[in-house]
Each structure stands twice: as structure tokens, then as C-alpha cells.
Amino acid sequence: MLAQQKQQIVALFQAALAPIIEGTDLTPNVVLERPRDPSHGDVACNIAMQLAKPLKTNPRELATRLVAALLADPDAAGLVEAADVAGPGFINLRVAAGAKQSVVRTILEQGAAFGRGTSGEGHHAIIEFVSANPTGPLHVGHGRQAALGDALSSLFEAQGHQVTREFYYNDAGVQIATLANSVQARARGFKPGDAEWPESAYNGDYIQDIANDFLAGKTVSASDGEPATASGNADDIESIRRFAVAYLRNEQDQDLQAFGVKFDNYYLESSLYADGKVEQAVQSLVDAGVTYEQDGALWLKTTEYGDDKDRVMRKSDGTYTYFVPDVAYHIQKFRRGFDQAINIQGSDHHGTIARVRAGLQAVNIGIPQGYPDYVLHKMVTVMKDGEEVKISKRAGSYVTVRDLIEWSGNGDITRGRDAVRFFLISRKADTEFVFDVDVALKTSDENPVYYVQYAHARICSALANWGGDEAALAQADLSQLTTPHEAGLLSKLAAYPEVLQRAQAELGPHQVAFYLRELAGELHSYYFAHKWLLDDDETLKLARLALATATRQVLRNGLALIGVSAPNKMERAPAEPQDASQADPQA
């Protein structure tokens, strides 16, 4: 049932309640739910049970009065087919067939806009994700962040939010020094295992690539940065540092491009120090009286804001602990006008949440509690050829995003990107995920992204074989859609806008992938049960093709939202229909 139809039913209940609550101070909240047992109807409401006590009446009697008033309302015609009272006072409604079938016409009219809402209009959200240190290629964990963050950004945009996708570069600190020392060692001719090789150095082959280009005096630049030209002098550690950071930022840009992810802004940690933002944040906390000196260190009273212990901000050697620039960074997010900030990070960042939020509350500048929101994801294990892949030769210690895209597409970047994106959002972020490359390569219903994409391609093929005017399908007689398979598809299509709303509100883009698998299951089952082009009845054929076209549109909309392509043609078809109820419950 479409959201507009739900609103109409709520209005019917409110109209039926008006004379009953007249003269009271009651302001009933009418909530519609799906009955647990579909045989009970399409919509259930327990408003009579809520109001029976304050109205001092029997809930079943009140429910009976409401049903009678609702059915007598002229506005219910064509929308509510029947209503009855069950149990202690539940009201069950059956939506008229025509109202259910109308979703097809709505989808055909709205096209790519179907499913989008306006609840976020006037709100500006910043979603920070990936935010990898520029010390190496992007690994599969960064890939999970990229898939989650980009899909979540699209979900917010679909509800009308203005969204900024931001990449925060941790380009300051010990890791950058380690990177520079690693490249310098390679530039001097040393390699892992040599006595001269630094103990904490990065060992991947990419370090040698950087050193070679540095010695050759090459120039590199990131998409948003100034070009860095190598001096070629292995003793020039500052030139090595600048060149290595620019080199790896450029590499990460290429990884993200292959993954189809674009950022609106890049924010450098180093700028927080250069612009004095870290010092300003610390001084604000000192001025607010929420710090104290102990053992030569500056402490923040985070226990006053729910943390389990106070935290050191400035160590005795004068350096800041790692959460301090995070506080400064999020102060800037708030001052830049973002009323909602969301961070997509690995679960190892869990410990920083309380102290960052405490610091933001302590500065007392109006930042709301719970700012920012966090989506923390767990590990990704990669399986290939039946075995776990633990390292990449190029990276030296982990599987890279580029590895995963290339393996999953067997050389086809689009196919690989589609598989990686779909797979990496197909589970809740807080669950560990096993990415099986062998499954990603399959052209069968064992491969979930293939299964969904083939549903789209199957409809395209049917319409091409039909060869008629698709625009004419908007005028099809939808009353012909009466079979159980058609009822299932109609219900699933109508649910799409609510799926997007819930996924955005719950910061759960995995719900979109799960929905698409269910919708594809309904479509494949429908295809095998009813060969649309073989119908002798032309009116029935057009109605079924209209339903299939609406399904294609929703599949296309959902796939686009999560950054996955919707091909018109694909090799092979799933051999048998998959029951949508058998979809993975963990998704």
C-alpha cells in the first residue's frame, strides 16, 4: 500500500473518531500496521484498544462504531473494501483491489522519482566515510565503508536531504612519518629483511613503486591537492613525505574511481593544526572548566558526559591524543552548518565515540547530544578458490579494493564493481561478512547481485520481444491483475518507498539490498508461473506487461541508489524460481 493511501486511511479513522472524542482532551495517534497473518487483511489498527480506557468504554464496542463510521464515509469508496473487528478490539481492513493495482500506474508516472520523499528538505547532512590514512592502497574494509557510505548518502538524498560526502585524510602523525621512512629506505636500496630496513616500515611492493617514481623526479597530485614534484634526493625526507602522500592519495583516487564513488569534499587533518583549530578546541574546553591538570597532562572530564573514565587530551610531552583533533574536526562540521553528521568507520573506533561526543558537549556551543551518529562495521573476510585470502602482494598485508573488483569481475570493472558494492551492503554493518569471490563470479541465482540484475534484464528481454509501445502500458486495464503472484508483486512494489524511509532512518542501507532480492524473487516466480507474452487475451497481456514494466522501474531505481548497474541483457538465466521467503535472514 502506498504512503498516500495510508494517509487517506489514517484520515478516515480520524474522521470516524472526531464525534467520539469531541469534548475531551484526547489527541489519538492512529498507527497502521500489517497484520501478522495476511489472511486477516492488509492493515491492522489498535486505536480502539488505546482509547477504550480513557473513554470508559468496551474496546470491541468502540471498534465496531469506528468500523461502521469508516465504511459509511464516502472517502472510503474505492480504497477500503472491507473492515472487521478481531480479538479484544483490533480493526482489520482490506484494501480494495483497484487501490492495490494503482501502484503500477503511479510507478509508471513517477519513473525514477518513485520511492523518493521530502522529509529531509531543509536539512543538511555530512556523511564521512573511507577516510583512509594516505599510507597505502584502500583495503576491503575501506571498500565496505565506501559501499555503505555512498548508499547511505543516496538514501538521505532520496528523502530530500542536502548531503555532503566527505573524506577526512589523517595526513599527520606517526603513520605519515613511517611512510616517509619506508620510502626513504627503498630509495636507498634497502628492502624488507635487510638489516637496515626500519622495524616499523610498510613492506608492500607499492613502497618500491613510490621510491622508483621519487628517484625519477616525477610529479603526482591528488584530485584536490597541489602537485608534488619529487626532488629525487633520497636524503630529502620532507620531499619524500610530500611526494609519498600525494602519490598514495592519487592511488586512492583511482581506487575510488574504479569503485564509482565520488566525494564532494576532502578535509585534511593537518589543516586543523595549521589553522589553529585544534588549539582553539582545547582552549574552549579549558575555558569551559571541564579540564584539569594531573601528572603533567591535560585531562578532559569525560565522565561528566557518560564516559567510563576521564581522558587525557594533552600528554606530558605536549602532544595531543588522537581524539582531540576529532573533537576539533566535528566542531567544524557543526559550524559549517551540518545539522546531522554521520561517520562510517570500523568497529575498532567504538572506544572514541563517548570521548568525542563528550568533548562536543563540553564546548557548550549548542551541539546536540548524540552528535555525530556512527555506523560501525565489522571485518570482511575474502574467500577465493575455496580458501581465505589474507594478503595482497601489492599491499603486503591485506586484500585491496582493487584486487576485489578485478577478481569479482574477471577483468570486467563494471561487473566487479557491481558485485563488490552489492555484496558489501548486503549485511548489517555490525555483522562480520565473508566475501566469496567464487560466488560473485557465478551466473546463477546463487549470486545475489546477478539474481537481481537478471530480473531487470529478463523484463527488458520480454518487452523487446513484445515490441509494442511501452508508453501505452500506462493505460492498461490493471483490474486484470488478480492472481496470487500478481498480488505479491503489487504489495512488494508498494512497499518500496517505506523501505527507503526506514533504511534512511535506521542508517541501514542493507535493507535496500535485501528488498531488491525479495522483489527479484517475486518477479522470477511470476515469470515462471505466467508467460506474459503467451497470453491470448490482449487486455491481460498488456496488464501483465505493465506490471512487469513497473517492476523493472523499481529494480532500476533501487540498484541505482546503491550504485549498481541495471543491465538490459545478461548471459544465462536462473534455472529455477527462488522463493523470496528463503532469502538470507541475516541480510
C-alpha positions as CSV (number, residue, x, y, z in Angstrom):
1,M,0.0,0.0,0.0
2,L,1.3,3.4,-1.0
3,A,2.1,6.1,1.6
4,Q,-0.6,8.3,0.2
5,Q,-3.2,5.6,0.7
6,K,-2.1,5.0,4.3
7,Q,-2.5,8.7,4.9
8,Q,-6.0,8.5,3.5
9,I,-6.9,5.6,5.8
10,V,-5.5,7.5,8.8
11,A,-7.7,10.4,7.8
12,L,-10.7,8.1,7.6
13,F,-10.0,6.9,11.2
14,Q,-9.6,10.5,12.4
15,A,-12.9,11.5,10.8
16,A,-14.6,8.5,12.5
17,L,-13.0,9.4,15.9
18,A,-13.9,13.1,15.8
19,P,-17.5,12.9,17.1
20,I,-16.4,10.2,19.7
21,I,-13.7,12.3,21.3
22,E,-15.4,15.6,20.9
23,G,-15.3,17.5,24.3
24,T,-12.3,15.5,25.5
25,D,-8.6,16.5,25.6
26,L,-7.6,13.3,23.8
27,T,-5.3,13.5,20.7
28,P,-5.3,10.0,19.4
29,N,-2.3,8.8,17.3
30,V,-3.6,6.4,14.6
31,V,-0.9,3.8,13.8
32,L,-1.4,1.4,10.9
33,E,0.4,-2.0,10.9
34,R,0.5,-5.1,8.8
35,P,-1.4,-8.0,10.4
36,R,1.0,-10.9,11.3
37,D,-1.4,-13.2,9.5
38,P,-2.1,-11.9,5.9
39,S,-5.4,-13.7,5.9
40,H,-6.6,-11.1,8.5
41,G,-6.4,-8.3,6.0
42,D,-4.0,-5.7,4.6
43,V,-4.0,-3.2,7.5
44,A,-4.5,-3.5,11.3
45,C,-5.2,-0.7,13.8
46,N,-5.4,-0.9,17.6
47,I,-6.7,2.6,18.2
48,A,-9.9,1.3,19.8
49,M,-7.9,-0.6,22.4
50,Q,-5.8,2.5,23.1
51,L,-8.9,4.8,23.7
52,A,-11.2,2.4,25.4
53,K,-9.9,3.1,28.9
54,P,-9.9,6.9,28.8
55,L,-13.3,6.9,27.1
56,K,-14.6,4.3,29.6
57,T,-16.0,2.1,27.0
58,N,-15.6,-1.5,25.8
59,P,-12.8,-1.7,23.1
60,R,-14.8,-4.1,20.9
61,E,-17.8,-1.8,21.0
62,L,-15.7,1.2,20.2
63,A,-14.0,-0.7,17.3
64,T,-17.4,-1.6,15.9
65,R,-18.5,2.0,16.0
66,L,-15.3,3.1,14.2
67,V,-15.7,0.4,11.5
68,A,-19.3,1.4,10.8
69,A,-18.4,5.1,10.6
70,L,-15.3,4.4,8.4
71,L,-17.2,2.3,5.9
72,A,-20.0,4.9,5.7
73,D,-17.6,7.6,4.8
74,P,-17.7,8.4,1.1
75,D,-14.0,8.9,1.0
76,A,-13.5,5.2,1.8
77,A,-15.1,4.2,-1.5
78,G,-12.5,2.6,-3.9
79,L,-9.9,2.4,-1.1
80,V,-11.4,0.2,1.7
81,E,-13.1,-2.9,0.5
82,A,-14.0,-4.4,3.9
83,A,-13.3,-3.9,7.7
84,D,-13.9,-6.1,10.7
85,V,-13.2,-6.4,14.4
86,A,-11.0,-9.1,15.7
87,G,-10.0,-10.3,19.2
88,P,-10.3,-7.7,22.0
89,G,-10.7,-4.8,19.6
90,F,-8.3,-4.9,16.7
91,I,-9.6,-3.4,13.5
92,N,-8.6,-5.2,10.3
93,L,-9.0,-3.6,6.9
94,R,-8.9,-5.0,3.4
95,V,-7.7,-2.5,0.8
96,A,-9.7,-2.5,-2.4
97,A,-8.1,-4.3,-5.4
98,G,-8.2,-1.2,-7.5
99,A,-6.2,0.7,-4.9
100,K,-3.6,-2.0,-4.8
101,Q,-3.3,-2.2,-8.5
102,S,-2.9,1.6,-8.8
103,V,0.7,1.3,-7.7
104,V,1.6,0.2,-11.2
105,R,0.2,3.4,-12.7
106,T,1.9,5.5,-10.0
107,I,5.3,3.9,-10.7
108,L,4.9,4.4,-14.5
109,E,4.0,8.0,-14.0
110,Q,6.8,8.8,-11.5
111,G,9.6,6.8,-13.1
112,A,12.9,7.4,-11.4
113,A,11.3,9.6,-8.8
114,F,9.2,6.7,-7.4
115,G,10.2,6.0,-3.8
116,R,11.7,9.4,-3.1
117,G,10.4,11.6,-0.2
118,T,10.6,15.1,1.1
119,S,11.1,14.6,4.9
120,G,14.7,15.8,4.7
121,E,14.1,19.0,2.9
122,G,15.8,21.9,4.7
123,H,18.3,19.6,6.4
124,H,22.0,19.3,5.6
125,A,23.8,16.1,6.4
126,I,27.5,15.4,6.2
127,I,28.4,11.7,5.7
128,E,32.1,10.9,6.3
129,F,33.4,7.6,5.1
130,V,36.5,5.8,3.9
131,S,38.8,8.4,5.5
132,A,41.8,6.2,4.9
133,N,45.3,7.2,6.0
134,P,47.3,8.0,2.9
135,T,49.8,5.3,3.8
136,G,48.8,2.5,1.4
137,P,46.1,1.3,-1.1
138,L,42.5,1.0,0.1
139,H,41.7,-2.4,1.7
140,V,38.5,-4.3,1.7
141,G,37.4,-2.6,5.0
142,H,37.6,0.7,3.2
143,G,35.6,-0.9,0.4
144,R,32.8,-1.8,2.9
145,Q,32.9,1.8,4.2
146,A,32.7,3.2,0.6
147,A,29.7,1.0,-0.3
148,L,27.9,1.8,3.0
149,G,28.7,5.5,2.9
150,D,27.8,6.1,-0.7
151,A,24.5,4.1,-0.4
152,L,23.6,5.9,2.8
153,S,24.3,9.2,1.2
154,S,21.9,8.3,-1.7
155,L,19.3,7.3,0.8
156,F,19.4,10.6,2.5
157,E,19.3,12.4,-0.8
158,A,16.3,10.3,-1.7
159,Q,14.4,11.8,1.3
160,G,15.3,15.3,0.3
161,H,18.4,16.0,2.4
162,Q,21.2,18.1,1.1
163,V,24.2,15.7,1.5
164,T,27.9,16.3,1.6
165,R,30.1,13.3,1.1
166,E,33.4,13.9,2.9
167,F,36.8,12.1,3.0
168,Y,38.9,13.0,6.1
169,Y,42.6,12.5,5.5
170,N,44.7,11.6,8.5
171,D,47.7,13.1,7.0
172,A,49.5,13.9,10.2
173,G,51.2,11.9,12.9
174,V,53.4,8.8,13.3
175,Q,52.0,6.8,10.4
176,I,53.0,9.5,7.9
177,A,56.5,9.5,9.3
178,T,56.6,5.8,9.0
179,L,55.5,6.0,5.3
180,A,58.3,8.6,4.6
181,N,60.9,6.4,6.3
182,S,59.7,3.3,4.4
183,V,60.0,5.1,1.0
184,Q,63.4,6.5,2.0
185,A,64.7,3.1,2.9
186,R,63.6,1.7,-0.5
187,A,65.1,4.8,-2.3
188,R,68.4,3.9,-0.6
189,G,68.2,0.4,-2.0
190,F,67.1,-1.5,1.1
191,K,64.2,-4.0,1.2
192,P,62.3,-5.9,3.9
193,G,64.6,-8.4,5.6
194,D,67.7,-6.2,5.3
195,A,69.5,-5.2,8.5
196,E,69.0,-1.6,7.5
197,W,65.2,-2.0,7.0
198,P,63.2,0.0,9.6
199,E,61.4,-2.3,12.0
200,S,58.0,-0.5,11.7
201,A,58.2,0.1,8.0
202,Y,55.5,-0.7,5.4
203,N,56.5,-3.8,3.4
204,G,54.2,-3.8,0.4
205,D,55.6,-3.6,-3.1
206,Y,53.8,-0.3,-3.6
207,I,56.5,1.3,-1.4
208,Q,59.1,0.4,-4.0
209,D,56.9,1.9,-6.7
210,I,56.8,5.2,-4.9
211,A,60.5,5.1,-4.3
212,N,61.2,4.5,-8.0
213,D,59.0,7.4,-9.1
214,F,60.5,9.6,-6.5
215,L,64.1,8.9,-7.7
216,A,62.9,9.6,-11.2
217,G,61.8,13.1,-10.2
218,K,58.1,12.5,-11.2
219,T,55.2,14.8,-10.3
220,V,52.0,13.5,-8.8
221,S,48.8,15.1,-7.3
222,A,45.6,14.1,-5.7
223,S,42.3,15.2,-7.1
224,D,42.1,18.1,-4.7
225,G,45.7,18.8,-3.9
226,E,48.7,20.7,-5.2
227,P,51.1,18.8,-7.5
228,A,54.1,17.3,-5.6
229,T,57.3,17.0,-7.6
230,A,60.0,14.7,-6.3
231,S,63.4,16.1,-5.6
232,G,65.0,12.7,-6.4
233,N,67.3,13.1,-3.4
234,A,67.0,10.1,-1.1
235,D,68.2,12.2,1.8
236,D,65.4,14.8,1.4
237,I,62.9,13.3,3.8
238,E,60.5,16.2,3.6
239,S,60.2,15.9,-0.2
240,I,59.8,12.1,0.2
241,R,56.9,12.7,2.7
242,R,55.1,15.2,0.4
243,F,55.6,13.0,-2.6
244,A,54.5,9.8,-0.9
245,V,51.4,11.3,0.5
246,A,50.4,12.8,-2.9
247,Y,51.2,9.5,-4.6
248,L,49.0,7.4,-2.4
249,R,46.2,9.9,-2.4
250,N,46.3,9.7,-6.2
251,E,46.3,5.9,-5.9
252,Q,43.3,6.1,-3.6
253,D,41.5,8.4,-6.0
254,Q,41.9,5.8,-8.8
255,D,40.6,3.1,-6.5
256,L,37.5,5.1,-5.6
257,Q,37.0,5.9,-9.3
258,A,37.0,2.2,-10.1
259,F,34.5,1.8,-7.3
260,G,32.3,4.5,-8.7
261,V,32.5,6.7,-5.5
262,K,32.9,10.5,-5.7
263,F,33.4,12.8,-2.8
264,D,32.2,16.4,-2.5
265,N,35.0,17.4,-0.2
266,Y,38.3,16.3,1.2
267,Y,39.3,17.5,4.6
268,L,43.0,17.3,5.8
269,E,43.8,16.6,9.4
270,S,46.9,18.7,9.0
271,S,44.7,21.7,8.3
272,L,43.3,21.5,11.8
273,Y,46.7,22.1,13.2
274,A,47.8,24.6,10.6
275,D,44.7,26.7,11.0
276,G,44.9,26.6,14.8
277,K,41.6,24.7,15.1
278,V,43.0,22.0,17.5
279,E,44.4,24.7,19.8
280,Q,41.1,26.6,19.7
281,A,39.1,23.5,20.6
282,V,41.4,22.7,23.5
283,Q,41.2,26.3,24.8
284,S,37.4,26.3,24.5
285,L,37.4,23.2,26.8
286,V,39.8,24.8,29.2
287,D,37.7,27.9,29.3
288,A,34.5,25.8,29.9
289,G,36.1,24.5,33.1
290,V,35.9,20.8,32.0
291,T,39.6,20.1,32.1
292,Y,42.2,19.7,34.8
293,E,46.0,19.2,35.0
294,Q,47.4,15.9,36.5
295,D,50.7,14.2,36.2
296,G,51.9,16.8,33.7
297,A,49.0,16.1,31.4
298,L,45.8,17.9,30.5
299,W,42.6,15.8,31.1
300,L,39.0,16.1,29.9
301,K,36.2,15.3,32.4
302,T,34.5,12.9,30.1
303,T,32.9,11.1,33.0
304,E,30.6,14.0,33.4
305,Y,29.2,13.1,29.9
306,G,28.8,9.4,30.3
307,D,32.3,8.1,29.7
308,D,33.7,5.4,32.0
309,K,36.8,7.4,32.9
310,D,38.3,10.8,32.2
311,R,40.6,11.0,29.2
312,V,44.0,12.6,28.5
313,M,43.9,15.3,25.9
314,R,47.4,16.6,26.0
315,K,50.2,14.3,27.1
316,S,53.1,15.2,29.3
317,D,55.3,15.6,26.2
318,G,53.0,18.3,24.8
319,T,51.4,16.2,22.0
320,Y,47.7,15.6,21.7
321,T,45.9,12.2,22.0
322,Y,44.2,11.1,18.8
323,F,40.6,12.0,19.8
324,V,41.4,15.7,20.3
325,P,41.7,16.6,16.5
326,D,38.5,14.5,16.1
327,V,36.7,16.9,18.5
328,A,38.1,19.9,16.6
329,Y,37.0,18.4,13.3
330,H,33.5,17.8,14.5
331,I,33.2,21.3,15.9
332,Q,34.0,22.5,12.4
333,K,31.3,20.2,10.9
334,F,28.7,21.7,13.2
335,R,29.9,25.3,12.5
336,R,29.8,24.5,8.7
337,G,26.0,24.1,9.1
338,F,25.5,20.3,9.2
339,D,22.6,19.5,11.5
340,Q,23.4,15.8,11.1
341,A,26.8,14.2,10.9
342,I,27.3,10.5,10.2
343,N,30.6,8.7,10.4
344,I,31.1,5.3,8.7
345,Q,34.1,3.7,10.5
346,G,35.5,0.3,11.5
347,S,34.3,-1.2,14.8
348,D,37.7,-0.5,16.3
349,H,36.6,3.1,16.6
350,H,34.0,2.2,19.1
351,G,36.1,3.5,22.0
352,T,36.3,7.0,20.6
353,I,32.6,7.6,20.4
354,A,32.0,8.6,24.0
355,R,35.0,10.9,24.3
356,V,34.3,12.7,21.0
357,R,30.7,13.3,22.0
358,A,31.8,14.3,25.5
359,G,34.2,16.9,24.0
360,L,31.5,18.3,21.7
361,Q,29.0,18.6,24.6
362,A,31.6,20.2,26.8
363,V,32.4,23.1,24.5
364,N,28.8,24.2,25.1
365,I,28.1,25.7,21.7
366,G,24.7,24.1,21.1
367,I,25.8,20.8,19.5
368,P,23.0,18.3,20.1
369,Q,23.5,15.2,22.2
370,G,24.4,12.2,20.1
371,Y,26.3,14.2,17.5
372,P,27.7,12.7,15.4
373,D,26.0,9.5,14.5
374,Y,28.2,6.4,13.9
375,V,27.8,3.4,11.7
376,L,30.5,0.9,12.7
377,H,31.2,-2.0,10.5
378,K,33.0,-5.3,11.2
379,M,35.6,-7.2,9.3
380,V,35.4,-8.6,5.8
381,T,36.9,-12.0,5.1
382,V,37.8,-12.7,1.5
383,M,37.5,-16.2,0.1
384,K,38.8,-17.2,-3.3
385,D,39.1,-20.6,-4.9
386,G,37.7,-22.1,-1.7
387,E,40.4,-20.5,0.6
388,E,40.7,-17.4,2.6
389,V,42.9,-14.7,1.0
390,K,44.9,-13.0,3.7
391,I,47.4,-10.8,1.9
392,S,47.9,-9.0,-1.4
393,K,51.4,-9.0,-2.9
394,R,50.9,-5.3,-3.8
395,A,49.8,-4.2,-0.4
396,G,51.9,-6.6,1.6
397,S,49.5,-7.4,4.3
398,Y,45.8,-7.1,3.1
399,V,43.5,-7.5,0.2
400,T,42.9,-4.3,-1.6
401,V,39.6,-2.9,-3.0
402,R,41.2,-3.0,-6.5
403,D,42.0,-6.7,-6.0
404,L,38.4,-7.4,-5.1
405,I,36.9,-5.5,-8.0
406,E,39.3,-7.2,-10.5
407,W,38.7,-10.7,-9.1
408,S,34.9,-10.3,-8.9
409,G,34.6,-9.0,-12.4
410,N,37.1,-11.4,-14.0
411,G,38.6,-8.4,-15.8
412,D,35.2,-6.6,-16.3
413,I,35.4,-3.5,-14.0
414,T,31.7,-2.8,-14.1
415,R,30.7,-6.3,-13.2
416,G,33.3,-6.4,-10.5
417,R,32.2,-3.1,-9.0
418,D,28.5,-4.2,-9.1
419,A,29.3,-7.4,-7.2
420,V,31.6,-5.7,-4.6
421,R,29.1,-2.9,-3.9
422,F,26.1,-5.2,-3.7
423,F,27.8,-7.8,-1.5
424,L,29.3,-5.2,0.9
425,I,26.0,-3.6,1.8
426,S,24.0,-6.9,1.8
427,R,24.6,-7.4,5.5
428,K,24.1,-5.2,8.5
429,A,27.3,-3.2,9.1
430,D,27.8,-4.6,12.6
431,T,28.0,-8.2,11.3
432,E,31.1,-9.8,10.0
433,F,31.0,-10.6,6.3
434,V,32.6,-13.3,4.2
435,F,33.1,-12.1,0.6
436,D,33.2,-15.2,-1.6
437,V,34.8,-14.3,-5.0
438,D,33.7,-17.6,-6.4
439,V,30.0,-16.7,-5.7
440,A,30.5,-13.2,-7.2
441,L,31.6,-14.8,-10.5
442,K,28.6,-17.2,-10.8
443,T,25.9,-16.6,-13.3
444,S,23.1,-18.2,-11.3
445,D,20.7,-17.4,-8.5
446,E,23.5,-18.3,-6.1
447,N,24.9,-14.9,-6.9
448,P,22.5,-12.3,-5.3
449,V,23.6,-9.4,-7.5
450,Y,23.3,-11.5,-10.6
451,Y,19.9,-12.7,-9.5
452,V,18.6,-9.1,-9.0
453,Q,20.2,-7.8,-12.2
454,Y,18.8,-10.7,-14.2
455,A,15.3,-9.9,-13.0
456,H,15.7,-6.5,-14.7
457,A,17.3,-8.0,-17.8
458,R,14.5,-10.6,-18.0
459,I,11.8,-7.8,-18.1
460,C,13.8,-5.9,-20.8
461,S,14.0,-9.0,-22.9
462,A,10.3,-9.7,-22.6
463,L,9.4,-6.1,-23.6
464,A,11.8,-6.2,-26.5
465,N,10.2,-9.5,-27.7
466,W,6.8,-7.9,-27.4
467,G,7.9,-4.9,-29.5
468,G,5.0,-2.7,-28.5
469,D,4.8,0.9,-27.3
470,E,5.7,0.9,-23.7
471,A,4.1,4.3,-23.2
472,A,0.8,2.7,-24.0
473,L,1.1,0.4,-21.0
474,A,0.2,3.3,-18.7
475,Q,-3.3,2.9,-19.9
476,A,-3.5,-0.9,-19.4
477,D,-6.5,-2.3,-17.6
478,L,-5.0,-3.1,-14.2
479,S,-8.1,-4.8,-12.9
480,Q,-6.8,-7.9,-14.8
481,L,-4.1,-8.4,-12.1
482,T,-5.8,-10.8,-9.8
483,T,-3.5,-13.9,-9.3
484,P,-1.6,-14.5,-6.1
485,H,1.7,-13.9,-7.9
486,E,0.4,-10.5,-9.0
487,A,-0.8,-9.7,-5.6
488,G,2.6,-10.4,-4.2
489,L,4.3,-8.2,-6.7
490,L,1.9,-5.4,-6.2
491,S,2.4,-5.5,-2.5
492,K,6.2,-5.6,-2.8
493,L,6.2,-2.7,-5.2
494,A,4.1,-0.5,-3.0
495,A,6.4,-1.2,0.0
496,Y,9.5,0.4,-1.8
497,P,9.0,4.0,-0.5
498,E,8.7,2.7,3.0
499,V,11.8,0.6,2.7
500,L,13.8,3.7,1.7
501,Q,12.4,5.7,4.5
502,R,13.2,3.0,7.1
503,A,16.6,2.3,5.7
504,Q,17.5,6.0,5.9
505,A,16.0,6.5,9.4
506,E,17.8,3.4,10.7
507,L,21.1,4.1,8.8
508,G,20.7,0.6,7.3
509,P,21.3,0.5,3.5
510,H,21.5,-3.3,3.7
511,Q,17.7,-3.1,3.8
512,V,17.7,-2.0,0.2
513,A,19.7,-4.9,-1.0
514,F,17.5,-7.3,0.9
515,Y,14.4,-5.7,-0.6
516,L,15.8,-6.0,-4.1
517,R,16.5,-9.7,-3.6
518,E,12.9,-10.2,-2.4
519,L,11.5,-8.2,-5.4
520,A,13.6,-10.2,-7.8
521,G,12.3,-13.4,-6.2
522,E,8.7,-12.3,-6.7
523,L,9.5,-11.3,-10.4
524,H,11.2,-14.6,-11.2
525,S,8.4,-16.6,-9.6
526,Y,5.8,-14.6,-11.6
527,Y,7.7,-15.1,-14.8
528,F,7.8,-18.9,-14.5
529,A,4.1,-19.0,-13.4
530,H,2.8,-16.8,-16.2
531,K,4.5,-16.4,-19.6
532,W,3.3,-12.9,-20.2
533,L,3.8,-12.9,-24.0
534,L,1.8,-16.1,-24.5
535,D,-1.4,-14.7,-23.1
536,D,-4.1,-15.0,-25.8
537,D,-6.1,-12.2,-24.0
538,E,-4.5,-9.0,-25.3
539,T,-6.0,-7.0,-22.3
540,L,-4.5,-9.4,-19.8
541,K,-1.2,-9.4,-21.7
542,L,-0.9,-5.6,-21.5
543,A,-1.8,-5.5,-17.8
544,R,0.9,-8.1,-17.1
545,L,3.5,-6.2,-19.2
546,A,2.5,-3.0,-17.3
547,L,3.2,-4.8,-14.0
548,A,6.5,-6.1,-15.3
549,T,7.5,-2.6,-16.5
550,A,6.7,-1.1,-13.1
551,T,8.8,-3.8,-11.5
552,R,11.7,-3.1,-13.9
553,Q,11.5,0.6,-12.8
554,V,11.7,-0.2,-9.1
555,L,14.6,-2.6,-9.7
556,R,16.3,0.1,-11.6
557,N,15.7,2.7,-9.0
558,G,16.9,0.5,-6.2
559,L,20.0,-0.6,-8.0
560,A,20.9,3.0,-8.9
561,L,20.5,4.0,-5.3
562,I,23.2,1.6,-4.1
563,G,25.5,2.3,-7.1
564,V,24.9,-0.9,-9.0
565,S,24.1,-1.1,-12.8
566,A,20.9,-2.4,-14.3
567,P,21.9,-4.2,-17.5
568,N,19.3,-4.8,-20.2
569,K,21.0,-8.1,-21.4
570,M,22.8,-10.8,-19.4
571,E,24.1,-14.2,-20.1
572,R,22.2,-17.2,-18.8
573,A,19.2,-17.2,-16.6
574,P,18.5,-18.6,-13.1
575,A,17.3,-22.1,-13.8
576,E,14.5,-22.2,-11.3
577,P,12.5,-19.6,-9.4
578,Q,13.8,-18.7,-6.0
579,D,11.2,-18.3,-3.2
580,A,11.8,-14.8,-1.8
581,S,11.0,-16.2,1.7
582,Q,14.2,-18.2,1.5
583,A,16.4,-15.1,1.2
584,D,19.2,-14.9,3.8
585,P,17.6,-13.7,7.1
586,Q,21.0,-12.1,8.0
587,A,20.8,-9.7,5.2
